[in-house]
Amino acid sequence: MRATLIAGNWKMNGSLASNAGLLDDVRAGSGASRAQLAVCVPAPYLAQAQAALTGSAVAWGAQDLSVHDSGAYTGEVSAAMLGDFDCTYVIVGHSERRSYHGESDELVAQKTARALAARLVPIVCVGETLAEREQGATEAVVVRQLKPVLDAVGSDLAKIVVAYEPVWAIGTGKTATPEMAQQVHELIRATLAQRDAAAAQQVQILYGGSMKPDNAKDLLAMPDIDGGLIGGASLKAADFLAIAHAA
Ligand code: PGA
């Protein structure tokens, strides 16, 4: 049985002052959750998350990492640096990185391998745009995005987490129906299984895109939806914990 993972993606939100209360509230409420919990915070707040969450049931992580190990890459943060703050997770290939920062499928795959080499768990995001869905290209896009990742991870497939995030559902309040999401999650698992059937059964596949307390239960009830990557609703402890409790 795969454990359910509810991971917050804070994106570029927060401050030292506002994070303090959010982290404390998530930590305090985490005991009642049977799901695994994690928060992926902006890099400058990793030390704060580490201090607030060490010894708790809540893991933490980052939202991106450099494909390079070290050197003249101004502004970049390496996998080893994330390791210095005891990160468990790092989000890789979020659609906002792909679209605003030009990250290609190949770069996302290389970053996934970097994360694994540093013993971080990559949460690899895939998903189609509205135009791609309307063209009937959802399956082709998701498989195209996954292929270089599968090539890069090789025998480490069981160590990754995949997040299906339809771009048209992110931050828009539009959620894929549980059936629509399940269909793509099933396709993702089948694509993984072509490489390694046993590993494919272990990989947690999260849904992301306007997951909220009121729709989480139905989404999480689907057989191949193993958790959520939560953006907006992860910024309020009560909402984030309500999603965790729905799991
Ligand atoms: P959302 O974001 O929950 O605000 O739609 C999810 C994500 O982008 O990871």
Residues whose N, C-alpha, C, O or C-beta is under 5 A from the ligand:
A	BS01	PGA	N9 A169 I170 G171 T172 G208 G209 S210 M211 L229 I230 G231 G232 A233
